[in-house]
Amino acid sequence: MLSIPTLWVVFLVNFLALGLVWTHVMRSYPSFTPARYWTASCFVVSLGAVFGMLRGVLDTKVMLIAGGGAVAFAAFLILMGIYRFYGRRLSWWLPLSMTAFCVGGLAFFLLVVDSMATRIVIYSLSQAVPLAMTLPLTMSRTAHRNPGARMAGTVAILMLATYTVRSVAAMMGVGGELSIIEFNNFQASLVLALVFLSMTLNFAFMLMAIDRLRSEVENLALLDDLTGIANRRHLLQRMAKQCQISTQTGEPFTVLAIDLDGFKAINDGHGHAAGDECLRRFSRATQTRLRPGDLLARAGGDEFCVVMPATTLREGAMIARHILEESRALSARGKDDGINIAASIGVAQWTQQIGMHPERLIAAADAALYNAKKLGKDRYAVHELAPEPPPPAFEPWRKTA
């Protein structure tokens, strides 16, 4: 039979180690705020374990209440970390009020009415509530793309089931008598299972963190540092994917090739800082004229490209006109600093002849862009679609002599 002090030692060793790991994660990735809550939860559980270990040295009852309250509060810190992981916030009133409920309940059923079974129910309930609140997030459809979230949701369900079994068993007297110092074998086994599941839950959080940080690194690799829009790598990936979709479905899409007019003069006359600000302004202005699903990318220097799925040549030309209108309005608003932003745009549409070769579509859009430059700049030009070759004429077989 395992004694309660032995179980507290198990808690202390395991969660102190997990807390050190999360501390390293928190310091290495300071912008990953969930790690702060998960780090704190591990150390608060460790503190609760220390209270439990001191119960034989100091006032046993006070240490028991303090240890239970610390573990209950740590469960809500876990919940708050999950909320922050999904961009949500949880008010402090719920963790504090539930911790007060746990402390008050443990104190009442220890100091006023001595009932170990009821204390187990209160202790289990104070941890089951935050675990249950994590399920709508970790078990949602969007969370299923994160293997760590799926694992966390599954472990939370197992822990809820274990807390339920433990509470029912305590109230019904399953496994034998309970005391402050000793658990019966059945209750000790359930506590060990909860220790194991709690450690597994932290490993699930670690997987969630790894997946999130990896996604952030991948996104950074696809973004332009200066403007924050897609870079050339992202553009080529999107073009290849869109060509594949159109080849399979036959649905066209359109590409805009954009070049800023007189950008070199801005750099030479106002400095590179002004040129960089010009690029940022144009990027923001262009995005206001695009639709959801359209991709704006900086191909390099003052060259931009827009990929528009399910868009015909005529619709692409209309969007090009809107971008030019916004560019002219932007120049009018920026007359005070003497920077005029103008652009030339080439419009090209995917065809069956282009097929799986996105470079051909880019070349067509560049050719249209060159025509816009020749026509006087600050305008758009379209790449005329090549006529479809006529089907081969049917010639009946001729009889030979």
SULTA-V942452 format. One record per residue. N is the residue number from 0. RES is the residue in three letters. OMEGA is omega in radians with two decimals (999 if undefined). BURIAL is b if it has 16 or more other C-alpha atoms within 10 Angstrom, else e. D_CENTER is the distance of its C-alpha to the mean C-alpha in Angstrom with 2 decimals. Layout:
BEGIN
N/RES/OMEGA/BURIAL/D_CENTER, N/RES/OMEGA/BURIAL/D_CENTER
END
This chain:
BEGIN
0/MET/3.13/e/44.94, 1/LEU/3.08/e/42.16, 2/SER/3.13/e/42.82, 3/ILE/3.10/b/40.33, 4/PRO/3.11/b/40.62, 5/THR/3.12/e/39.68, 6/LEU/3.09/b/36.51, 7/TRP/3.09/b/35.61, 8/VAL/3.10/e/36.15, 9/VAL/3.08/b/33.72, 10/PHE/-3.05/b/31.10, 11/LEU/-3.08/b/31.84, 12/VAL/-3.06/e/31.71, 13/ASN/-3.06/b/28.52, 14/PHE/3.02/b/26.40, 15/LEU/3.09/b/27.89, 16/ALA/3.11/e/26.78, 17/LEU/3.11/b/23.21, 18/GLY/3.10/b/23.29, 19/LEU/3.10/e/24.45, 20/VAL/-3.13/e/21.65, 21/TRP/3.06/b/19.00, 22/THR/3.10/b/21.11, 23/HIS/3.11/e/20.84, 24/VAL/-3.10/b/17.02, 25/MET/-3.13/b/17.10, 26/ARG/-3.12/e/19.69, 27/SER/-3.12/e/18.21, 28/TYR/-3.05/e/14.78, 29/PRO/3.14/e/15.87, 30/SER/3.14/e/12.85, 31/PHE/-3.00/b/10.83, 32/THR/3.11/e/12.51, 33/PRO/-3.12/b/11.96, 34/ALA/3.14/b/14.26, 35/ARG/-3.13/b/16.95, 36/TYR/-3.13/b/17.27, 37/TRP/3.03/b/17.27, 38/THR/-3.13/b/19.78, 39/ALA/-3.12/b/21.88, 40/SER/3.14/b/21.94, 41/CYS/-3.12/b/23.39, 42/PHE/3.09/b/26.01, 43/VAL/3.05/b/26.94, 44/VAL/3.10/b/27.59, 45/SER/3.09/b/29.62, 46/LEU/3.08/b/31.55, 47/GLY/3.10/b/32.26, 48/ALA/3.09/b/33.57, 49/VAL/3.08/b/35.83, 50/PHE/-3.14/b/37.20, 51/GLY/3.14/b/37.90, 52/MET/-3.11/b/39.69, 53/LEU/-3.06/b/41.80, 54/ARG/3.12/b/43.03, 55/GLY/-3.11/e/46.09, 56/VAL/3.14/e/46.92, 57/LEU/3.14/e/46.30, 58/ASP/-3.06/e/46.54, 59/THR/-3.04/b/45.08, 60/LYS/3.13/b/44.13, 61/VAL/3.14/b/42.38, 62/MET/3.11/b/40.30, 63/LEU/3.14/b/39.36, 64/ILE/-3.13/b/38.17, 65/ALA/3.14/b/36.22, 66/GLY/3.11/b/34.56, 67/GLY/3.11/b/33.52, 68/GLY/3.13/b/32.16, 69/ALA/-3.14/b/30.09, 70/VAL/3.10/b/28.48, 71/ALA/3.12/b/27.80, 72/PHE/3.12/b/26.15, 73/ALA/3.12/b/23.96, 74/ALA/3.12/b/22.70, 75/PHE/3.02/b/21.50, 76/LEU/3.06/b/19.85, 77/ILE/3.12/b/17.74, 78/LEU/-3.13/b/16.94, 79/MET/3.08/b/16.11, 80/GLY/3.11/b/13.66, 81/ILE/3.09/b/11.80, 82/TYR/3.13/b/12.06, 83/ARG/3.12/b/10.66, 84/PHE/-3.13/b/7.62, 85/TYR/3.03/e/7.02, 86/GLY/3.13/e/8.52, 87/ARG/-3.14/e/11.95, 88/ARG/3.09/e/15.16, 89/LEU/-3.13/e/18.03, 90/SER/-3.12/e/21.51, 91/TRP/-3.04/e/23.60, 92/TRP/-3.13/e/26.46, 93/LEU/3.08/e/25.28, 94/PRO/-3.10/b/24.83, 95/LEU/-3.13/e/28.08, 96/SER/3.11/e/30.01, 97/MET/3.06/b/29.07, 98/THR/3.09/b/29.95, 99/ALA/3.09/b/33.21, 100/PHE/3.13/b/33.85, 101/CYS/-3.12/b/33.46, 102/VAL/3.14/b/35.71, 103/GLY/3.14/e/38.22, 104/GLY/3.11/b/38.38, 105/LEU/-3.13/b/38.88, 106/ALA/-3.10/b/41.50, 107/PHE/-3.08/e/43.38, 108/PHE/2.99/b/43.57, 109/LEU/-3.06/b/44.60, 110/LEU/-3.10/e/46.94, 111/VAL/3.11/e/48.37, 112/VAL/-3.08/e/48.07, 113/ASP/3.14/e/47.42, 114/SER/-3.14/b/45.26, 115/MET/-3.13/b/43.01, 116/ALA/3.13/b/41.80, 117/THR/3.09/b/40.66, 118/ARG/3.11/b/38.91, 119/ILE/3.12/b/36.94, 120/VAL/-3.14/b/35.95, 121/ILE/3.13/b/34.84, 122/TYR/-3.13/b/32.97, 123/SER/-3.12/b/31.20, 124/LEU/-3.11/b/30.41, 125/SER/3.08/b/28.88, 126/GLN/3.14/b/26.32, 127/ALA/-3.12/b/25.94, 128/VAL/3.11/b/24.88, 129/PRO/3.10/b/21.58, 130/LEU/3.12/b/20.89, 131/ALA/-3.14/e/21.59, 132/MET/3.10/e/19.31, 133/THR/-2.99/b/16.26, 134/LEU/3.11/b/17.09, 135/PRO/3.13/e/16.07, 136/LEU/-3.06/b/12.39, 137/THR/-3.12/b/12.54, 138/MET/3.12/b/14.89, 139/SER/-3.13/e/13.47, 140/ARG/-3.14/e/13.29, 141/THR/-3.14/e/9.62, 142/ALA/-3.10/b/9.25, 143/HIS/3.07/e/11.94, 144/ARG/3.13/e/10.00, 145/ASN/-3.10/b/9.05, 146/PRO/3.11/b/12.62, 147/GLY/3.12/b/12.28, 148/ALA/3.09/b/11.32, 149/ARG/3.13/b/14.29, 150/MET/3.14/b/16.41, 151/ALA/3.11/b/15.73, 152/GLY/3.13/b/16.71, 153/THR/3.13/b/19.75, 154/VAL/3.12/b/20.86, 155/ALA/3.10/b/20.63, 156/ILE/3.11/b/22.89, 157/LEU/3.13/e/25.28, 158/MET/3.09/b/25.48, 159/LEU/3.11/b/26.25, 160/ALA/-3.14/e/28.93, 161/THR/3.10/b/30.36, 162/TYR/3.12/b/30.59, 163/THR/3.13/b/32.34, 164/VAL/-3.11/e/34.77, 165/ARG/-3.13/b/35.48, 166/SER/3.14/b/36.28, 167/VAL/3.14/e/38.47, 168/ALA/3.14/b/40.23, 169/ALA/-3.12/b/40.96, 170/MET/-3.10/e/42.43, 171/MET/3.11/e/44.51, 172/GLY/3.14/e/45.69, 173/VAL/3.07/e/44.41, 174/GLY/3.10/e/45.01, 175/GLY/-3.07/e/47.65, 176/GLU/3.09/e/48.02, 177/LEU/3.07/b/45.41, 178/SER/-3.12/e/46.15, 179/ILE/-3.05/e/44.50, 180/ILE/-3.03/e/45.13, 181/GLU/2.92/b/44.80, 182/PHE/2.94/b/42.57, 183/ASN/-3.05/b/44.10, 184/ASN/-3.11/b/42.91, 185/PHE/3.13/e/40.82, 186/GLN/3.11/b/38.91, 187/ALA/3.12/b/38.54, 188/SER/3.12/e/37.01, 189/LEU/3.11/b/34.46, 190/VAL/3.08/b/33.55, 191/LEU/3.10/e/33.17, 192/ALA/3.12/e/30.90, 193/LEU/3.07/b/28.72, 194/VAL/3.13/b/28.64, 195/PHE/-3.14/e/27.55, 196/LEU/3.11/b/24.85, 197/SER/3.08/b/23.59, 198/MET/3.11/b/23.34, 199/THR/3.10/b/21.59, 200/LEU/3.10/b/19.04, 201/ASN/3.07/b/18.36, 202/PHE/3.07/b/18.05, 203/ALA/3.08/b/15.44, 204/PHE/3.12/b/13.44, 205/MET/3.08/b/14.16, 206/LEU/3.09/b/12.81, 207/MET/-3.13/b/9.46, 208/ALA/-3.13/b/9.60, 209/ILE/-3.13/e/10.96, 210/ASP/3.14/b/8.50, 211/ARG/-3.12/b/5.58, 212/LEU/3.09/e/8.54, 213/ARG/3.11/e/9.89, 214/SER/3.12/e/7.30, 215/GLU/3.11/e/7.83, 216/VAL/3.13/e/11.45, 217/GLU/3.12/e/11.69, 218/ASN/3.11/e/10.56, 219/LEU/3.14/e/13.09, 220/ALA/-3.10/e/15.61, 221/LEU/-3.11/b/15.53, 222/LEU/3.06/b/16.01, 223/ASP/-3.05/b/19.40, 224/ASP/-3.02/e/19.87, 225/LEU/-3.00/e/22.42, 226/THR/-3.11/b/21.24, 227/GLY/3.09/e/17.45, 228/ILE/-3.13/b/17.91, 229/ALA/3.09/b/17.79, 230/ASN/-3.07/b/20.23, 231/ARG/3.13/b/22.98, 232/ARG/3.11/b/21.14, 233/HIS/3.13/b/18.51, 234/LEU/-3.10/b/21.52, 235/LEU/3.09/b/23.47, 236/GLN/-3.14/e/20.76, 237/ARG/3.12/b/20.40, 238/MET/3.14/b/24.19, 239/ALA/3.14/e/24.79, 240/LYS/-3.11/e/22.49, 241/GLN/3.07/b/24.14, 242/CYS/3.12/b/27.55, 243/GLN/3.13/b/26.94, 244/ILE/-3.11/b/26.00, 245/SER/3.09/b/29.03, 246/THR/-3.12/b/31.31, 247/GLN/-3.04/e/30.52, 248/THR/-3.06/e/30.70, 249/GLY/-3.14/e/33.05, 250/GLU/-3.09/b/30.96, 251/PRO/2.93/b/31.27, 252/PHE/-3.01/b/28.78, 253/THR/3.14/b/29.69, 254/VAL/3.03/b/28.93, 255/LEU/2.99/b/29.91, 256/ALA/-3.02/b/31.06, 257/ILE/3.07/b/31.32, 258/ASP/3.13/b/33.35, 259/LEU/3.14/b/34.10, 260/ASP/3.06/b/37.85, 261/GLY/-3.11/e/39.51, 262/PHE/3.12/b/36.48, 263/LYS/3.12/e/38.72, 264/ALA/3.09/e/41.06, 265/ILE/3.12/b/38.31, 266/ASN/-3.10/e/37.41, 267/ASP/-3.05/e/41.12, 268/GLY/-3.05/e/42.20, 269/HIS/3.14/e/39.43, 270/GLY/-3.09/e/37.66, 271/HIS/3.09/e/34.41, 272/ALA/3.09/e/32.51, 273/ALA/3.09/b/33.71, 274/GLY/3.11/b/32.77, 275/ASP/3.12/b/29.18, 276/GLU/3.08/e/29.05, 277/CYS/3.12/b/30.60, 278/LEU/3.14/b/27.85, 279/ARG/3.14/b/25.16, 280/ARG/-3.11/b/27.22, 281/PHE/3.13/b/27.79, 282/SER/-3.14/b/24.13, 283/ARG/-3.12/e/23.30, 284/ALA/-3.13/b/26.43, 285/THR/-3.12/b/25.82, 286/GLN/3.11/b/22.36, 287/THR/-3.11/e/24.10, 288/ARG/-3.13/b/26.33, 289/LEU/-3.12/b/23.87, 290/ARG/3.01/e/22.57, 291/PRO/-3.10/e/19.17, 292/GLY/3.07/e/18.72, 293/ASP/-3.13/b/20.89, 294/LEU/3.02/b/19.78, 295/LEU/-3.11/b/21.37, 296/ALA/3.02/b/21.72, 297/ARG/-3.07/b/23.94, 298/ALA/-3.13/b/26.20, 299/GLY/3.13/e/27.96, 300/GLY/3.11/e/30.19, 301/ASP/-3.13/b/30.84, 302/GLU/3.14/b/29.97, 303/PHE/3.11/b/27.21, 304/CYS/3.11/b/26.43, 305/VAL/3.07/b/25.03, 306/VAL/-3.06/b/24.19, 307/MET/-3.13/b/24.87, 308/PRO/3.06/b/24.54, 309/ALA/-3.07/b/27.32, 310/THR/3.10/b/29.40, 311/THR/3.13/b/33.10, 312/LEU/-3.13/b/35.02, 313/ARG/3.12/e/36.41, 314/GLU/3.09/e/33.07, 315/GLY/3.11/b/31.74, 316/ALA/3.12/b/34.88, 317/MET/3.11/e/34.31, 318/ILE/3.08/b/30.83, 319/ALA/3.11/b/32.42, 320/ARG/3.12/b/35.04, 321/HIS/3.12/b/32.53, 322/ILE/3.11/b/30.83, 323/LEU/3.11/b/34.31, 324/GLU/3.12/b/35.13, 325/GLU/3.11/b/32.11, 326/SER/3.12/b/33.02, 327/ARG/3.10/b/36.57, 328/ALA/3.11/e/35.54, 329/LEU/3.10/b/33.39, 330/SER/3.13/b/36.49, 331/ALA/3.14/e/38.60, 332/ARG/-3.08/e/36.40, 333/GLY/-3.12/e/36.41, 334/LYS/-3.08/e/40.18, 335/ASP/-3.14/e/40.54, 336/ASP/3.05/e/39.00, 337/GLY/-3.13/e/40.89, 338/ILE/3.10/b/37.91, 339/ASN/-3.12/b/38.16, 340/ILE/3.09/b/35.28, 341/ALA/-3.07/b/36.43, 342/ALA/2.98/b/35.08, 343/SER/-3.01/b/36.46, 344/ILE/3.00/b/34.55, 345/GLY/-3.07/b/35.27, 346/VAL/3.12/b/34.25, 347/ALA/-3.11/b/34.30, 348/GLN/3.09/b/33.51, 349/TRP/3.07/b/32.70, 350/THR/3.12/b/35.72, 351/GLN/3.12/e/36.76, 352/GLN/3.12/e/38.57, 353/ILE/3.06/e/35.37, 354/GLY/-3.07/b/33.80, 355/MET/-3.07/b/31.31, 356/HIS/-3.10/e/32.20, 357/PRO/-3.14/b/29.80, 358/GLU/3.10/e/31.97, 359/ARG/3.12/e/34.77, 360/LEU/3.10/b/32.83, 361/ILE/3.11/b/31.86, 362/ALA/3.11/e/35.53, 363/ALA/3.12/b/36.62, 364/ALA/3.09/b/34.42, 365/ASP/3.11/b/35.77, 366/ALA/3.09/b/39.27, 367/ALA/3.08/b/38.78, 368/LEU/3.12/b/37.41, 369/TYR/3.09/b/40.56, 370/ASN/3.11/b/42.68, 371/ALA/3.09/b/41.04, 372/LYS/-3.12/b/41.91, 373/LYS/-3.10/e/45.47, 374/LEU/3.06/e/45.86, 375/GLY/3.10/e/45.33, 376/LYS/-3.11/b/41.61, 377/ASP/-3.14/b/39.47, 378/ARG/3.07/b/39.38, 379/TYR/3.07/b/37.85, 380/ALA/-3.12/b/39.51, 381/VAL/3.06/b/38.69, 382/HIS/-3.08/b/39.29, 383/GLU/3.13/e/41.78, 384/LEU/3.08/e/41.03, 385/ALA/3.13/e/43.57, 386/PRO/3.11/e/45.76, 387/GLU/3.12/e/45.22, 388/PRO/-3.12/e/48.01, 389/PRO/3.12/e/50.62, 390/PRO/-3.13/e/50.92, 391/PRO/-3.13/e/53.73, 392/ALA/3.13/e/57.07, 393/PHE/3.10/e/58.48, 394/GLU/3.14/e/61.76, 395/PRO/3.09/e/63.88, 396/TRP/3.11/e/65.29, 397/ARG/3.09/e/68.74, 398/LYS/3.12/e/71.46, 399/THR/-3.11/e/73.08, 400/ALA/999/e/76.75
END
